Amino acid sequence: MKHTYKILEFNRIIELLEAFAHTEGAKERIENLVPDMDEGDVKRSLSDTSQARTILDRMGELPAVSMFGLHAILRTVEQDGFLIGEELERIGEMLTGVERIKDFLNRCKYLELSLPYYEQDLNPIPDLKRELAISIRNGSVEDRASNCLKNIRQNMAKLEEKRKTKAESILRDKKKCCSDSFITLRNGRICLPVKKDYKAMIHGSVIDRSSTGSTLFIEPKAIIKFNEALEQFKIEEENEVRRILYTLTAMVEDNLPILVENKKILEKLDFIFAKGKLSASMKGVEPEIILERRIHIENGRHPFLDPSQVVPLDFEIGYEGRGIVITGPNTGGKTVSIKTVGLFSLMAQCGLHIPCERAKLCLNRQLLCDIGDGQNITENLSTFSAHIKNALEILNHADEKSLVIMDELGSGTDPAEGMGIAVAILEELRNIGCLFLVTTHYPEVKTYAEEAEGITNARMAFDKESLKPLYRMEIGAAGESCALFIARSLGMPEHMIQRADRYAYGERENFREKKPEYLKKHKNKPSNNQPIKKAKPVPFAIGDSVMLYPAKQKGIVCRSADEKGILQVQLPNKKIFINWKRVKLLVASDQLYPENYDFSIVFDTVENRKARHKMEKGYQEDLEIKIDP
């Protein structure tokens, strides 16, 4: 399914939708978004998107809510963990957002929609919200969180002021001993910048020294008692802060079920309104979901094309048959058209609006695609091989509830065989009964589509005057070849156009009108009526030991090459025919077997050898020798 998402660019739709979401839960839900097959669920999801779009158009955007890291925070509480200030503040921000959204949805109820009634499931928990707002600010516990904490911090502030005043007094008294006229802070302690030579004049502890060593930073002994008192207050402050945090964490834990439900509702609303914003950004509409196996699109626009330049797509399938074969010139918009149909189907089943005027879409159990050349160097797949591999996989998985989209069916190989394969695949899809949308260049496929019941031709319109594609799909008629018309318009001589037309459409009699002059002068060269004899391929002798490519199998030549270069090789368990160009000589037969060796011993069956032996004695009735084809 991821391969289909990438081909149809649904992964880009997911990226756009995710950009409109704000919460982690909504983004995760968008990343895991997959098409739904349940009719009721799809219709409810589309209705939610339509209501969100209406609210956005009439009332503006839903208030944003900060929920970053909220899942981990609630998980910590659930496991009896302890919340720090920053985490409690995020809980408070979420509750503030809940209150704003609740008020917003209440104001939207006049629109008579069901979506605003989600507000009934939201609870801002006023007591917890108020307590968090009072107690926590900028990730820290506020002074007003408790009277005890307020008193402790006030006492600490007074004590620090006294300590500072005392230090400044000592500095003034010992001015001549200091290198500066102001106190400084070192390692959290108030110090005097004392000249090294006056160290003995200041009683205290050396806390630090300058880079030159000429200045010592000394904490005076007279203020040490203030430090000890401050340390005691800090311990009391830390204990009180921890007590407050534990109390608030306990309040969060008491309201954990409500918080979890709030988070769930907010993420759901964020997801729904992200779908509404996506709808508004691409001017989408809600498609009608129908039970019949039909698709009807009016004026559809691919989401990633410029709306001012794109030609709207009108498309329908399932009304006169379940298959459409689209033909038309290159760069005519065939691939964009089929990708648009597929992308719309995926978007609708994910509850997303689609950019069109009107649409009716059925639900598809699976959407199977083969678009692009599919070449894979690592798997050694050519364009044709990749197409066939994809086609076989599609046929193995498709059923009557599938939508199959295939581009350039049968391309990448001999036109005649490619046409045959294309028709065979179409016939298989028709028998499966799925909806299928196919592009091709083969005229024979157009004929098949005209004759096959349940398949309709369509074409991409082409302006013969301007020689430009119109990017408009016309259902019911096969596209004509524009190559000859374009060649004539660009100046190709008429006799060449007529000759190309005769050869292309099977009228090849008298194709070569006359012999070129240079051939008349060379009589020794074969004439037009005498085919050139091709040199025979290098023959291999019977009994030669050879290597077969690309399988690299060893074998023995049992029949020499014919005029077409095809020889027969005996493998361990069978004989096969192979072109001599795919065979390499390992050991010549004259080096392996004696002269005039009877190779029937190696290549013939026992029954044939007995029959030959009897025939050498005379006529034997009802005796036959079986020769491998």
C-alpha positions as CSV (number, residue, x, y, z in Angstrom):
1,M,0.0,0.0,0.0
2,K,2.9,2.4,0.7
3,H,4.0,1.9,-2.9
4,T,0.6,3.0,-4.1
5,Y,0.6,6.0,-1.7
6,K,3.9,7.1,-3.2
7,I,2.8,6.6,-6.9
8,L,-0.4,8.6,-6.3
9,E,1.4,11.2,-4.1
10,F,-0.9,10.4,-1.2
11,N,2.2,10.7,1.0
12,R,2.4,14.4,0.1
13,I,-1.3,14.8,1.2
14,I,-0.4,13.2,4.5
15,E,2.5,15.7,4.9
16,L,0.3,18.6,4.2
17,L,-2.3,17.4,6.6
18,E,0.3,16.8,9.3
19,A,1.5,20.4,8.9
20,F,-2.0,21.7,9.9
21,A,-2.0,19.7,13.2
22,H,-0.5,21.0,16.4
23,T,-0.6,18.0,18.9
24,E,1.6,15.0,19.0
25,G,-1.4,12.7,19.1
26,A,-3.0,14.2,16.0
27,K,0.2,14.0,14.1
28,E,0.6,10.4,15.0
29,R,-2.9,9.7,13.9
30,I,-2.3,11.4,10.6
31,E,0.9,9.4,10.0
32,N,-1.1,6.1,10.5
33,L,-4.1,7.3,8.4
34,V,-5.3,4.5,6.0
35,P,-8.4,4.2,3.8
36,D,-11.5,2.9,5.6
37,M,-13.8,0.4,4.0
38,D,-16.7,0.8,6.4
39,E,-19.4,3.1,4.9
40,G,-20.6,4.5,8.2
41,D,-17.2,5.3,9.5
42,V,-16.2,7.0,6.2
43,K,-19.4,9.1,6.1
44,R,-18.9,10.2,9.8
45,S,-15.3,11.1,9.1
46,L,-16.3,13.2,6.0
47,S,-19.1,14.8,8.0
48,D,-16.6,15.8,10.7
49,T,-14.4,17.4,8.1
50,S,-17.3,19.3,6.6
51,Q,-18.4,20.6,10.0
52,A,-14.8,21.7,10.8
53,R,-14.6,23.5,7.4
54,T,-17.9,25.3,8.2
55,I,-16.7,26.4,11.6
56,L,-13.4,27.6,10.1
57,D,-15.2,29.6,7.4
58,R,-17.7,31.1,9.8
59,M,-15.9,31.4,13.2
60,G,-12.2,31.2,12.4
61,E,-9.6,28.8,13.8
62,L,-9.9,26.7,16.9
63,P,-7.8,28.2,19.8
64,A,-4.4,26.5,19.9
65,V,-3.4,24.4,22.9
66,S,0.1,23.7,24.0
67,M,0.3,19.9,24.6
68,F,4.0,19.2,23.9
69,G,5.3,16.4,26.1
70,L,1.9,16.0,27.8
71,H,1.8,12.3,27.1
72,A,5.1,11.7,29.0
73,I,3.9,13.9,31.8
74,L,0.7,12.0,32.3
75,R,2.6,8.8,32.1
76,T,4.9,9.9,34.9
77,V,1.9,10.7,37.1
78,E,0.3,7.3,36.2
79,Q,3.4,5.6,37.4
80,D,3.4,7.5,40.8
81,G,6.2,9.8,39.6
82,F,7.0,13.4,40.8
83,L,6.3,16.4,38.6
84,I,8.7,19.4,38.5
85,G,7.6,23.0,38.0
86,E,7.9,23.0,34.2
87,E,5.7,19.9,33.9
88,L,3.0,21.2,36.2
89,E,3.0,24.4,34.2
90,R,2.3,22.5,31.0
91,I,-0.7,20.9,32.8
92,G,-1.9,24.3,33.6
93,E,-1.5,25.6,30.0
94,M,-3.4,22.6,28.8
95,L,-6.3,23.3,31.1
96,T,-6.3,27.0,30.0
97,G,-6.5,25.8,26.4
98,V,-9.4,23.5,27.4
99,E,-11.3,26.4,28.8
100,R,-10.7,28.5,25.7
101,I,-11.8,25.7,23.3
102,K,-14.8,25.0,25.4
103,D,-15.9,28.6,25.2
104,F,-15.2,28.6,21.4
105,L,-17.3,25.5,20.8
106,N,-20.1,26.9,22.9
107,R,-20.2,30.0,20.6
108,C,-20.3,27.7,17.6
109,K,-23.5,25.9,18.7
110,Y,-25.6,28.5,16.8
111,L,-24.4,26.8,13.6
112,E,-26.5,23.8,14.6
113,L,-23.7,21.3,14.0
114,S,-22.8,18.3,16.1
115,L,-19.1,19.0,16.3
116,P,-19.4,21.9,18.8
117,Y,-21.0,19.5,21.3
118,Y,-17.6,17.9,21.9
119,E,-17.3,20.8,24.5
120,Q,-19.5,18.7,26.8
121,D,-16.7,16.1,27.1
122,L,-14.1,18.8,28.0
123,N,-13.4,19.7,31.7
124,P,-11.0,22.5,32.5
125,I,-10.9,21.3,36.2
126,P,-11.2,24.9,37.6
127,D,-9.7,24.1,41.1
128,L,-6.6,22.5,39.7
129,K,-6.2,25.1,37.0
130,R,-6.5,27.9,39.6
131,E,-4.0,26.3,42.0
132,L,-1.5,25.7,39.3
133,A,-1.8,29.3,38.1
134,I,-1.2,30.6,41.7
135,S,1.6,28.2,42.5
136,I,3.7,27.9,39.3
137,R,5.1,30.6,37.0
138,N,7.9,30.3,34.4
139,G,8.5,26.7,35.6
140,S,9.2,27.8,39.3
141,V,7.2,27.7,42.5
142,E,5.8,31.2,43.3
143,D,6.2,32.8,46.7
144,R,2.4,32.9,47.0
145,A,2.2,29.1,46.7
146,S,2.2,29.0,50.6
147,N,2.5,31.5,53.5
148,C,5.4,29.4,54.8
149,L,7.4,29.7,51.6
150,K,6.6,33.4,51.4
151,N,7.9,34.0,54.9
152,I,11.1,31.9,54.3
153,R,11.9,33.9,51.1
154,Q,11.2,37.2,52.8
155,N,13.6,36.3,55.7
156,M,16.2,35.2,53.1
157,A,15.9,38.5,51.3
158,K,16.4,40.5,54.6
159,L,19.4,38.4,55.6
160,E,21.1,38.8,52.2
161,E,20.6,42.5,52.5
162,K,22.2,42.5,55.9
163,R,25.1,40.4,54.6
164,K,25.6,42.8,51.7
165,T,25.5,45.9,54.0
166,K,28.1,44.3,56.4
167,A,30.4,43.5,53.6
168,E,30.3,47.0,52.2
169,S,31.0,48.4,55.6
170,I,34.1,46.3,55.9
171,L,35.2,47.4,52.4
172,R,34.9,51.0,53.3
173,D,37.0,50.5,56.5
174,K,39.7,48.5,54.6
175,K,39.6,50.6,51.5
176,K,43.4,50.8,51.2
177,C,43.7,47.0,51.4
178,C,41.4,46.4,48.4
179,S,42.1,46.7,44.7
180,D,38.5,47.7,43.8
181,S,35.9,49.8,45.5
182,F,33.0,47.2,45.3
183,I,32.3,43.8,46.6
184,T,32.1,40.8,44.3
185,L,30.5,37.3,44.2
186,R,32.7,34.2,44.0
187,N,31.3,30.7,44.1
188,G,28.0,32.0,45.5
189,R,29.8,33.9,48.4
190,I,30.3,37.6,48.9
191,C,34.0,38.5,48.8
192,L,36.3,41.5,49.1
193,P,39.0,42.0,46.3
194,V,42.0,42.2,48.6
195,K,45.5,43.1,47.4
196,K,47.9,40.2,47.9
197,D,50.2,42.1,50.2
198,Y,47.3,43.0,52.6
199,K,46.0,39.5,53.1
200,A,46.8,39.6,56.8
201,M,44.7,42.7,57.3
202,I,41.4,41.0,56.4
203,H,40.3,38.1,58.6
204,G,38.4,35.5,56.6
205,S,38.7,32.7,54.0
206,V,40.3,33.0,50.6
207,I,37.6,31.8,48.1
208,D,39.4,32.7,44.8
209,R,42.2,34.6,43.3
210,S,42.7,36.7,40.1
211,S,44.4,35.3,37.0
212,T,47.6,37.3,37.8
213,G,47.5,36.3,41.5
214,S,47.8,39.9,42.6
215,T,44.3,40.0,44.0
216,L,42.7,37.6,46.5
217,F,39.0,37.3,46.9
218,I,38.4,36.9,50.6
219,E,35.1,36.2,52.4
220,P,35.3,38.2,55.7
221,K,34.9,36.2,58.9
222,A,32.3,38.7,60.1
223,I,29.7,37.7,57.4
224,I,30.2,33.9,57.6
225,K,27.5,33.8,60.3
226,F,25.1,35.3,57.7
227,N,26.0,32.6,55.2
228,E,25.2,29.9,57.7
229,A,21.8,31.4,58.4
230,L,21.1,31.6,54.7
231,E,22.0,28.0,54.1
232,Q,19.5,27.0,56.8
233,F,16.8,29.1,55.1
234,K,17.7,27.5,51.7
235,I,17.2,24.1,53.2
236,E,13.8,25.1,54.6
237,E,12.9,26.7,51.2
238,E,13.8,23.6,49.3
239,N,11.7,21.4,51.6
240,E,8.7,23.7,51.3
241,V,9.0,23.8,47.5
242,R,9.2,20.0,47.3
243,R,6.2,19.8,49.6
244,I,4.2,22.1,47.3
245,L,5.3,20.2,44.2
246,Y,4.2,16.9,45.8
247,T,0.9,18.4,46.7
248,L,0.2,19.7,43.2
249,T,1.3,16.3,41.7
250,A,-1.2,14.6,44.0
251,M,-3.9,17.0,42.8
252,V,-3.0,16.1,39.1
253,E,-3.1,12.4,40.0
254,D,-6.6,12.8,41.5
255,N,-7.8,14.3,38.3
256,L,-5.8,12.0,36.0
257,P,-8.8,10.3,34.3
258,I,-10.2,13.7,33.4
259,L,-6.9,15.0,32.1
260,V,-6.5,11.9,29.9
261,E,-10.0,12.3,28.5
262,N,-9.3,16.0,27.9
263,K,-6.1,15.1,26.0
264,K,-7.9,12.6,23.9
265,I,-10.7,15.0,22.9
266,L,-8.2,17.8,22.2
267,E,-6.2,15.5,19.9
268,K,-9.3,14.4,18.1
269,L,-10.5,18.0,17.6
270,D,-7.0,18.9,16.4
271,F,-7.1,16.0,13.8
272,I,-10.6,17.0,12.6
273,F,-9.8,20.7,12.3
274,A,-6.5,19.8,10.4
275,K,-8.7,18.0,7.8
276,G,-10.9,21.1,7.7
277,K,-7.9,23.3,7.1
278,L,-6.6,21.0,4.3
279,S,-10.1,21.2,2.7
280,A,-10.0,25.0,2.9
281,S,-6.5,25.2,1.5
282,M,-7.5,23.2,-1.7
283,K,-11.1,24.4,-1.9
284,G,-12.3,20.9,-1.4
285,V,-15.8,19.5,-1.1
286,E,-17.3,16.5,0.6
287,P,-17.8,13.6,-1.9
288,E,-20.9,11.5,-1.8
289,I,-20.2,7.9,-0.8
290,I,-22.3,5.4,-2.7
291,L,-22.8,1.6,-2.5
292,E,-22.8,1.1,-6.3
293,R,-19.5,0.3,-8.0
294,R,-19.3,3.8,-9.6
295,I,-17.1,6.8,-9.6
296,H,-18.3,10.2,-10.8
297,I,-16.2,13.4,-10.7
298,E,-17.1,16.9,-11.9
299,N,-14.4,19.5,-12.5
300,G,-11.8,17.7,-10.4
301,R,-8.4,19.3,-9.9
302,H,-5.2,17.5,-8.9
303,P,-4.2,19.0,-5.5
304,F,-0.6,19.7,-6.5
305,L,-1.3,21.5,-9.8
306,D,-1.9,25.3,-10.1
307,P,-5.7,25.7,-9.8
308,S,-5.5,28.8,-12.2
309,Q,-4.0,26.7,-15.0
310,V,-5.2,23.1,-14.5
311,V,-8.0,21.9,-16.8
312,P,-10.7,20.4,-14.7
313,L,-11.4,16.7,-15.0
314,D,-14.8,15.3,-15.7
315,F,-14.8,11.6,-15.2
316,E,-17.2,8.6,-14.6
317,I,-16.9,4.9,-14.6
318,G,-19.2,2.1,-13.6
319,Y,-22.3,3.4,-15.5
320,E,-21.8,1.6,-18.8
321,G,-19.0,-0.7,-17.8
322,R,-16.3,-1.2,-15.2
323,G,-13.3,-0.5,-17.4
324,I,-12.0,2.5,-19.3
325,V,-9.2,2.5,-21.8
326,I,-7.7,6.0,-22.3
327,T,-5.7,6.9,-25.4
328,G,-4.2,10.2,-26.7
329,P,-0.9,12.0,-27.4
330,N,2.0,12.1,-25.1
331,T,2.0,14.9,-22.5
332,G,-1.8,15.0,-23.0
333,G,-2.6,14.5,-19.4
334,K,-3.5,10.8,-19.3
335,T,-1.3,9.9,-16.4
336,V,-2.4,13.0,-14.4
337,S,-6.0,12.1,-15.0
338,I,-5.8,8.5,-13.7
339,K,-3.6,9.6,-10.8
340,T,-6.3,12.2,-9.9
341,V,-9.0,9.5,-9.8
342,G,-6.9,7.2,-7.7
343,L,-5.8,10.0,-5.3
344,F,-9.4,11.2,-4.9
345,S,-10.5,7.7,-3.9
346,L,-7.8,7.4,-1.3
347,M,-8.5,10.8,0.2
348,A,-12.3,10.2,0.4
349,Q,-11.9,6.9,2.2
350,C,-9.6,8.7,4.7
351,G,-12.4,11.2,5.4
352,L,-10.7,14.0,3.4
353,H,-12.4,16.5,1.1
354,I,-11.4,16.4,-2.5
355,P,-10.8,19.5,-4.8
356,C,-13.7,19.3,-7.3
357,E,-17.1,20.7,-7.8
358,R,-19.0,17.5,-7.1
359,A,-18.2,13.8,-6.7
360,K,-19.8,10.4,-6.1
361,L,-17.4,7.7,-5.1
362,C,-17.6,4.0,-4.2
363,L,-15.5,2.4,-1.5
364,N,-12.6,0.2,-2.8
365,R,-11.2,-2.7,-0.7
366,Q,-7.9,-2.0,-2.3
367,L,-6.4,0.4,-4.9
368,L,-3.7,-1.3,-7.1
369,C,-1.5,0.8,-9.4
370,D,1.2,0.3,-12.0
371,I,2.3,3.8,-13.0
372,G,5.8,4.8,-14.2
373,D,8.5,2.8,-15.9
374,G,9.2,0.7,-12.8
375,Q,12.9,0.0,-13.7
376,N,14.8,-1.5,-10.9
377,I,18.6,-1.8,-11.3
378,T,19.1,-3.9,-8.1
379,E,16.6,-6.5,-9.3
380,N,17.7,-6.3,-12.9
381,L,14.2,-5.4,-14.1
382,S,13.7,-3.6,-17.5
383,T,10.7,-1.4,-18.0
384,F,8.7,-4.2,-19.6
385,S,9.7,-6.8,-16.9
386,A,8.7,-4.4,-14.2
387,H,5.3,-3.7,-15.8
388,I,4.7,-7.4,-16.2
389,K,5.7,-8.2,-12.6
390,N,3.4,-5.4,-11.3
391,A,0.6,-6.5,-13.6
392,L,0.8,-10.1,-12.4
393,E,0.8,-9.0,-8.7
394,I,-2.2,-6.8,-9.4
395,L,-4.1,-9.7,-11.1
396,N,-3.3,-12.0,-8.1
397,H,-4.7,-9.5,-5.6
398,A,-7.6,-7.8,-7.5
399,D,-11.2,-8.6,-6.8
400,E,-14.5,-7.1,-7.6
401,K,-14.2,-4.5,-4.9
402,S,-10.8,-3.2,-6.2
403,L,-9.9,-0.2,-8.2
404,V,-7.0,-0.9,-10.7
405,I,-5.0,1.8,-12.4
406,M,-2.4,0.9,-15.0
407,D,-0.4,3.4,-17.2
408,E,1.0,2.6,-20.6
409,L,-0.3,-1.0,-20.6
410,G,1.9,-3.4,-22.7
411,S,4.7,-0.8,-23.3
412,G,8.4,-1.5,-23.3
413,T,8.5,-4.5,-25.7
414,D,7.7,-5.5,-29.3
415,P,4.5,-3.6,-30.3
416,A,2.7,-6.7,-31.6
417,E,3.4,-8.8,-28.5
418,G,2.9,-5.9,-26.2
419,M,-0.5,-5.3,-27.7
420,G,-1.4,-8.9,-27.2
421,I,-0.3,-8.8,-23.6
422,A,-2.3,-5.6,-23.0
423,V,-5.5,-7.2,-24.4
424,A,-4.9,-10.3,-22.3
425,I,-4.5,-8.2,-19.1
426,L,-7.6,-6.2,-19.9
427,E,-9.7,-9.4,-20.5
428,E,-8.5,-10.7,-17.2
429,L,-9.5,-7.5,-15.4
430,R,-12.9,-7.6,-17.1
431,N,-13.4,-11.2,-15.9
432,I,-12.4,-10.2,-12.3
433,G,-15.1,-7.6,-12.3
434,C,-13.1,-4.8,-10.7
435,L,-13.1,-1.1,-11.7
436,F,-10.1,-0.5,-13.9
437,L,-8.6,2.6,-15.6
438,V,-5.9,2.0,-18.2
439,T,-3.9,4.1,-20.6
440,T,-2.3,2.8,-23.8
441,H,-1.0,3.9,-27.3
442,Y,-2.0,0.6,-29.1
443,P,-4.7,1.1,-31.8
444,E,-5.6,-2.6,-31.5
445,V,-6.5,-2.1,-27.8
446,K,-8.9,0.7,-28.8
447,T,-10.6,-1.8,-31.2
448,Y,-10.7,-4.4,-28.4
449,A,-12.3,-1.8,-26.0
450,E,-14.9,-0.9,-28.6
451,E,-15.9,-4.6,-29.1
452,A,-15.6,-5.9,-25.5
453,E,-18.7,-5.6,-23.3
454,G,-18.1,-3.6,-20.1
455,I,-15.1,-1.6,-21.4
456,T,-15.4,2.0,-22.7
457,N,-12.9,4.0,-24.7
458,A,-11.8,7.5,-23.7
459,R,-9.4,10.0,-25.1
460,M,-7.4,13.1,-24.2
461,A,-8.5,15.9,-26.5
462,F,-5.9,17.5,-28.8
463,D,-6.0,20.9,-30.6
464,K,-4.9,20.3,-34.2
465,E,-4.6,24.0,-34.9
466,S,-2.2,24.9,-32.0
467,L,-0.7,21.4,-31.9
468,K,-1.2,21.4,-28.1
469,P,-3.0,18.9,-25.8
470,L,-6.1,20.2,-24.2
471,Y,-5.8,18.1,-21.1
472,R,-9.5,17.3,-21.3
473,M,-10.8,13.7,-21.1
474,E,-13.6,12.7,-23.4
475,I,-15.2,9.5,-22.5
476,G,-16.9,7.3,-25.2
477,A,-14.5,7.8,-28.1
478,A,-11.0,6.5,-28.8
479,G,-8.1,8.9,-29.2
480,E,-6.8,9.2,-32.8
481,S,-3.1,9.1,-33.6
482,C,-1.8,12.7,-33.8
483,A,1.8,11.7,-34.9
484,L,1.1,12.0,-38.7
485,F,-0.9,15.2,-38.3
486,I,1.9,16.8,-36.2
487,A,4.6,15.7,-38.7
488,R,2.6,17.2,-41.6
489,S,2.1,20.5,-39.7
490,L,5.8,20.7,-38.9
491,G,6.7,20.4,-42.6
492,M,7.2,16.8,-43.5
493,P,6.6,16.3,-47.3
494,E,3.3,14.8,-48.2
495,H,4.7,11.8,-50.1
496,M,6.5,10.8,-46.9
497,I,3.3,11.3,-44.8
498,Q,1.4,9.0,-47.3
499,R,4.1,6.4,-47.2
500,A,4.2,6.4,-43.4
501,D,0.4,6.1,-43.3
502,R,0.4,3.1,-45.7
503,Y,3.1,1.3,-43.8
504,A,1.7,2.1,-40.4
505,Y,-1.8,0.8,-41.3
506,G,-0.9,-2.3,-43.3
507,E,-1.1,-1.1,-46.9
508,R,2.4,-2.1,-47.8
509,E,2.0,-3.1,-51.5
510,N,4.3,-1.2,-53.8
511,F,5.7,0.5,-50.8
512,R,9.1,0.8,-52.5
513,E,8.2,2.8,-55.6
514,K,11.5,2.7,-57.5
515,K,15.1,1.5,-57.1
516,P,17.5,4.2,-55.8
517,E,20.0,5.4,-58.3
518,Y,23.0,4.3,-56.4
519,L,21.7,0.7,-56.4
520,K,21.3,0.7,-60.2
521,K,25.0,1.5,-60.5
522,H,26.0,-1.5,-58.5
523,K,24.8,-4.5,-60.4
524,N,26.7,-6.9,-58.3
525,K,24.5,-5.9,-55.3
526,P,21.2,-7.8,-54.8
527,S,18.1,-6.2,-56.2
528,N,15.0,-5.3,-54.3
529,N,13.5,-8.6,-55.4
530,Q,16.4,-10.6,-54.2
531,P,16.8,-10.8,-50.4
532,I,20.2,-10.3,-49.0
533,K,21.6,-13.7,-47.9
534,K,22.7,-13.5,-44.3
535,A,25.8,-15.2,-43.3
536,K,25.2,-18.4,-41.4
537,P,26.0,-18.3,-37.8
538,V,29.1,-20.0,-36.5
539,P,28.2,-23.7,-36.3
540,F,28.8,-25.9,-33.3
541,A,29.7,-29.5,-33.9
542,I,27.7,-32.3,-32.3
543,G,29.4,-33.3,-29.1
544,D,30.9,-29.9,-28.3
545,S,30.8,-29.1,-24.5
546,V,29.2,-25.7,-24.2
547,M,28.1,-23.1,-21.6
548,L,24.5,-21.6,-22.0
549,Y,23.9,-18.0,-21.0
550,P,22.5,-16.2,-19.0
551,A,21.7,-19.3,-16.9
552,K,25.3,-20.5,-17.0
553,Q,24.3,-24.2,-17.6
554,K,26.7,-26.7,-19.1
555,G,25.5,-29.0,-21.9
556,I,26.5,-30.9,-25.0
557,V,25.5,-30.0,-28.5
558,C,23.2,-32.7,-29.9
559,R,22.0,-31.0,-33.1
560,S,24.0,-28.4,-35.1
561,A,22.6,-24.9,-35.8
562,D,20.0,-24.5,-38.5
563,E,19.8,-21.5,-41.0
564,K,18.3,-19.4,-38.2
565,G,21.2,-20.1,-35.9
566,I,19.1,-22.3,-33.5
567,L,20.9,-25.4,-32.2
568,Q,19.8,-28.2,-29.8
569,V,21.7,-28.8,-26.5
570,Q,21.5,-31.8,-24.2
571,L,21.2,-30.7,-20.5
572,P,21.4,-33.2,-17.6
573,N,17.6,-33.9,-17.7
574,K,16.3,-32.4,-21.0
575,K,17.1,-31.2,-24.5
576,I,16.5,-27.5,-25.3
577,F,16.8,-25.3,-28.4
578,I,18.8,-22.1,-28.1
579,N,20.3,-19.4,-30.3
580,W,24.0,-19.9,-31.0
581,K,24.8,-16.4,-29.8
582,R,23.8,-17.4,-26.2
583,V,26.2,-20.4,-26.3
584,K,29.9,-20.5,-25.6
585,L,32.3,-23.3,-26.5
586,L,34.0,-25.0,-23.6
587,V,35.7,-28.1,-25.1
588,A,35.4,-29.1,-28.8
589,S,34.0,-32.6,-29.5
590,D,37.2,-33.8,-31.2
591,Q,39.0,-33.3,-27.8
592,L,36.3,-35.3,-26.0
593,Y,35.5,-38.2,-28.3
594,P,37.4,-40.4,-30.7
595,E,37.0,-40.1,-34.4
596,N,33.7,-41.5,-35.9
597,Y,32.3,-41.8,-32.3
598,D,28.7,-43.0,-32.3
599,F,26.9,-40.1,-30.5
600,S,23.6,-42.1,-30.3
601,I,25.1,-43.7,-27.3
602,V,25.0,-40.3,-25.6
603,F,21.9,-38.7,-27.0
604,D,19.6,-41.5,-28.1
605,T,17.3,-43.6,-25.9
606,V,17.9,-47.3,-25.4
607,E,14.7,-48.1,-27.4
608,N,15.8,-46.1,-30.4
609,R,19.2,-47.7,-30.4
610,K,17.7,-51.2,-30.3
611,A,15.3,-50.2,-33.2
612,R,18.2,-49.0,-35.3
613,H,20.1,-52.2,-34.7
614,K,17.2,-54.3,-35.8
615,M,16.6,-52.1,-38.9
616,E,20.1,-52.7,-40.0
617,K,19.3,-56.4,-40.4
618,G,16.3,-55.8,-42.6
619,Y,12.7,-54.4,-42.8
620,Q,10.9,-54.7,-39.4
621,E,7.1,-54.1,-39.4
622,D,5.6,-51.8,-36.8
623,L,9.1,-50.7,-35.8
624,E,9.7,-46.9,-35.4
625,I,12.4,-44.5,-34.2
626,K,11.2,-41.6,-32.1
627,I,13.1,-38.4,-32.8
628,D,12.9,-35.4,-30.5
629,P,11.3,-32.3,-32.1
